[in-house]
C-alpha cells in the first residue's frame, strides 16, 4: 500500500495554504478572497478539497473563504483524543478567532455540519450565520435512526460498522483506499465524483493516522449516547439556535435521507430556510456547485436573514 504524507493536500489553485494554531492544535487551511469570513467545514471521508468550488465562488462574491482540514484529517494535527462534537466545535470557534475575526458565517457538510450545529449552540457569539449541508441537527439524526431503522438506520450502517476496533481502518485504506472511492460513488448522484477528486480523497485518507481519526468521530457519536458526556451533550443541544440558518440537502442523498434532515428547523429560533438540491446526492456542493452556490449566496446576501 502506498504511503502519503500530508503535503499531498496542498493542491495548487486560486487559494493559499497555511497552518493556523487554535487551542494548541495546528490546522491546515486553504484560503481565498477578502471580506466577511466564511468558514467551510468538510465531512467524511474528505478533506478541505470538498470546498474547492466554493473557495472560488465565495471569494468572487466578496467573501474571505477559508476551508479547513478538520482535526485528524489532511494536513491538520492528528492527536489521540478530541473527536467528540464539543471539542470539534471548540476547534472551529478557535479557528475563527485565530483568523482574526470575532464571528463568521459557518458552512458545514456531513460531520462538518454536525459540528457546525454544535458550534451554534456552544459558541453562539462566534457564529453569525449557519449553513448545514447533508447534516440533520444531531438530535434529529438520533431520532431518525431510532424511529426509522430500515430507512435512516440502514443508511447509517457504516457508522455502526465503524464501532469495531482496527478492522474498519484496515478495510478503508486497503487496495489504495478503494473503499473510500466506492463510498463517494455510492453516496453521490450520477456523474460524480470526477477522477481527480476521487484520487485526492483516496490519497488523503492514506496519510498516516487519518483513517483512525476519521473512525473516532463515528465511534464517539454512537458510544457516547448512554454515557454522561453524551447525555450532557444531548441536553445542551436542545438549546434553540439563535442565528439565521440555511439547510441544504441533495434530493437523492442515500446516506443521510432528506426525510431525516427535515424537521431540524424545530431547533432554530431564528430565520430558517430549507432547500433541496435536485439531482444531487450526499455531496451537493460538489455535484451541483452552481445550484448550490446560487442558494448559499442568495441566502447570505438576503437582508431578511441578516443576523
C-alpha positions in Angstrom: 0.0 0.0 0.0 1.5 3.4 -0.9 2.0 5.8 1.9 1.3 9.5 1.6 2.5 12.5 3.7 0.3 15.5 4.5 1.9 17.6 1.7 -0.4 16.0 -0.9 -3.3 18.1 0.4 -1.6 21.3 -0.6 -3.3 21.3 -4.0 -2.4 24.3 -6.2 -5.2 26.7 -7.2 -6.5 30.2 -6.7 -6.1 29.9 -3.0 -3.3 29.9 -0.5 -2.3 27.3 2.0 -1.1 27.9 5.6 -1.1 26.5 9.1 -3.0 28.1 11.9 -2.9 27.1 15.6 -6.0 27.2 17.7 -6.3 25.8 21.2 -2.9 24.1 21.0 -3.8 22.2 17.8 -2.4 23.0 14.4 -4.8 23.2 11.4 -4.1 23.3 7.7 -6.4 25.7 5.8 -6.9 26.8 2.2 -7.9 30.5 1.9 -9.2 32.8 -0.8 -10.6 36.2 -1.1 -11.2 39.2 1.2 -14.2 40.3 3.1 -16.5 38.8 5.7 -15.3 35.4 6.9 -16.9 32.2 5.7 -15.5 29.1 7.5 -16.0 25.9 5.5 -16.0 22.5 7.4 -15.8 19.3 5.4 -17.2 15.8 6.2 -16.3 12.2 5.9 -14.3 10.8 4.1 -12.9 14.0 2.6 -10.6 17.0 3.5 -10.6 20.7 2.6 -10.8 19.9 -1.1 -14.5 19.3 -0.6 -15.0 23.1 -0.8 -12.7 23.9 -3.7 -15.6 25.2 -5.9 -16.8 27.4 -3.1 -13.4 28.9 -2.4 -13.6 30.3 -5.9 -17.3 31.3 -5.9 -17.3 32.9 -2.4 -14.1 34.8 -3.0 -15.5 36.1 -6.3 -18.6 37.3 -4.4 -16.7 39.4 -1.9 -16.1 37.0 0.9 -13.0 35.6 2.7 -13.5 31.8 2.3 -11.4 29.5 4.5 -11.7 25.7 4.1 -10.0 23.8 7.0 -8.8 20.2 7.4 -10.7 19.1 10.5 -8.8 17.6 13.4 -7.4 14.3 12.3 -7.7 15.0 8.6 -5.4 16.1 5.8 -2.6 18.5 6.9 -4.0 19.1 10.3 -2.8 17.6 13.6 -3.9 14.1 14.5 -4.0 14.0 18.3 -5.2 10.8 20.0 -8.2 12.5 21.5 -10.8 15.2 20.9 -13.1 13.6 18.3 -16.3 14.5 20.2 -18.5 17.2 18.7 -18.0 19.5 21.6 -14.2 19.6 21.2 -14.5 19.8 17.4 -16.9 22.8 17.8 -14.3 24.4 20.1 -11.7 23.8 17.4 -13.8 25.7 14.8 -14.6 28.6 17.2 -10.9 28.9 18.0 -10.1 29.0 14.3 -12.4 31.9 13.7 -10.6 33.9 16.4 -7.2 32.7 15.2 -8.2 34.1 11.8 -8.6 37.5 13.4 -12.4 37.6 13.4 -15.0 37.8 16.1 -17.5 35.7 14.2 -18.1 34.1 10.8 -20.7 32.5 8.6 -20.1 28.8 9.2 -20.9 26.3 6.5 -20.5 22.6 7.3 -21.1 19.4 5.3 -21.8 16.0 6.8 -19.7 15.7 10.0 -18.7 19.3 9.5 -22.4 20.1 9.5 -22.9 18.2 12.8 -20.1 20.2 14.4 -21.5 23.4 12.9 -24.9 22.8 14.6 -22.9 22.1 17.8 -20.8 25.3 17.3 -24.0 27.4 17.1 -25.2 26.1 20.5 -21.9 26.0 22.4 -20.3 29.1 20.8 -23.2 31.3 19.6 -21.3 34.5 19.6 -18.8 33.1 17.1 -21.5 32.1 14.6 -23.0 34.9 12.6 -24.9 32.7 10.2 -25.2 28.9 9.9 -25.5 26.8 6.8 -25.6 23.0 7.1 -25.3 20.6 4.2 -26.4 17.0 4.2 -26.5 17.1 8.0 -29.6 16.9 10.2 -29.5 18.6 13.6 -27.7 15.9 15.8 -30.8 15.3 17.9 -32.9 15.0 14.8 -30.4 12.5 13.4 -30.5 10.4 16.6 -34.3 10.4 16.4 -34.4 9.4 12.7 -32.1 6.4 13.3 -34.2 5.2 16.2 -37.6 5.8 14.6 -36.7 4.6 11.1 -34.3 1.6 11.5 -35.0 0.3 8.0 -34.5 3.8 6.5 -32.0 6.1 8.2 -30.8 3.3 10.4 -29.8 1.2 7.4 -28.4 4.3 5.6 -26.1 4.9 8.6 -25.0 1.3 8.8 -21.4 2.2 8.1 -21.3 4.3 11.3 -22.3 1.2 13.3 -19.8 -0.9 11.4 -17.0 1.5 12.3 -17.5 0.7 16.1 -15.3 -2.4 15.6 -11.6 -1.9 16.6 -9.0 -1.7 13.9 -10.8 -3.7 11.2 -12.6 -0.6 9.7 -9.3 1.2 9.4 -7.6 -1.6 7.6 -10.6 -2.1 5.2 -10.9 1.6 4.3 -7.3 2.0 3.2 -6.8 -1.5 1.7 -6.0 -1.5 -2.1 -5.1 2.2 -2.3 -8.2 3.1 -0.3 -10.5 1.6 -2.9 -13.4 1.5 -0.5 -13.2 5.3 0.0 -13.8 5.7 -3.7 -16.7 3.3 -3.6 -18.3 5.3 -0.8 -18.0 8.5 -2.8 -19.8 6.8 -5.8 -22.4 5.1 -3.7 -23.4 8.2 -1.8 -23.5 10.7 -4.7 -25.9 11.2 -7.6 -25.0 10.4 -11.2 -21.8 11.8 -12.7 -19.7 12.3 -9.6 -17.0 12.1 -8.3 -14.6 13.2 -11.0 -11.4 11.3 -11.3 -9.3 14.0 -9.7 -11.5 14.3 -6.6 -11.6 10.6 -6.1 -7.9 10.2 -6.4 -7.2 13.1 -4.0 -9.7 11.9 -1.4 -8.3 8.3 -1.5 -4.8 9.5 -1.2 -5.6 11.9 1.7 -7.2 9.1 3.7 -3.9 7.2 3.5 -2.0 10.0 5.2 -0.7 8.2 8.4 -3.1 8.5 11.3 -6.0 9.9 9.3 -8.2 6.8 8.9 -8.1 6.1 12.7 -9.0 9.7 13.5 -11.9 9.6 11.0 -13.3 6.5 12.7 -13.1 8.1 16.1 -15.8 10.7 15.0 -18.2 7.8 14.3 -17.2 6.0 17.5 -17.9 8.9 19.8 -21.3 9.6 18.2 -22.5 6.1 18.9 -20.7 5.2 22.1 -21.3 8.5 24.0 -25.1 8.3 23.8 -25.6 6.3 27.1 -22.6 7.9 28.8 -22.7 11.1 30.9 -20.9 13.1 28.3 -23.4 12.1 25.6 -26.3 12.8 27.9 -25.0 16.2 28.8 -24.4 16.9 25.1 -28.0 15.9 24.1 -29.4 18.1 26.9 -27.3 21.1 25.8 -28.2 20.7 22.2 -31.9 21.3 23.0 -31.0 24.9 23.3 -32.6 26.9 20.4 -30.2 28.2 17.8 -30.4 32.0 17.6 -28.8 32.7 14.2 -30.2 32.6 10.7 -29.9 29.1 9.4 -29.9 27.6 5.9 -30.2 23.8 5.5 -29.3 22.4 2.1 -29.7 18.8 1.1 -29.4 16.7 -2.0 -32.7 15.3 -3.2 -31.1 11.9 -3.9 -28.9 11.6 -0.8 -28.8 7.9 0.2 -26.5 8.4 3.2 -28.5 11.0 5.1 -32.0 10.8 3.9 -33.8 14.0 3.1 -36.7 12.9 5.4 -34.2 12.5 8.2 -32.9 16.0 7.8 -36.3 17.6 7.6 -37.6 18.7 10.9 -34.2 20.1 12.1 -35.8 23.6 11.9 -37.6 22.9 15.2 -34.3 23.6 16.9 -33.9 27.0 15.3 -35.5 30.1 16.8 -34.2 32.5 14.1 -35.0 32.8 10.3 -34.7 29.3 8.9 -34.6 28.1 5.3 -34.7 24.5 3.9 -33.8 23.8 0.3 -33.4 20.6 -1.7 -30.8 20.5 -4.5 -32.4 18.5 -7.3 -30.4 15.6 -8.7 -27.7 15.7 -6.1 -26.7 13.0 -3.6 -24.8 13.4 -0.4 -22.3 16.0 -1.8 -24.5 18.7 -3.4 -21.8 21.4 -3.1 -19.6 19.3 -5.4 -22.2 17.5 -7.5 -24.2 20.6 -8.4 -22.0 23.5 -7.5 -23.9 26.2 -9.5 -27.2 25.3 -8.0 -25.7 25.0 -4.5 -23.8 28.4 -4.8 -27.0 30.1 -6.0 -28.8 29.0 -2.9 -25.9 29.8 -0.5 -25.0 33.2 -1.9 -28.6 34.2 -2.3 -29.2 33.5 1.3 -26.1 35.2 2.5 -27.0 38.4 0.7 -30.6 38.4 1.7 -31.2 41.2 4.2 -34.2 39.5 5.6 -32.0 36.7 7.0 -29.2 39.0 8.3 -28.0 38.2 11.8 
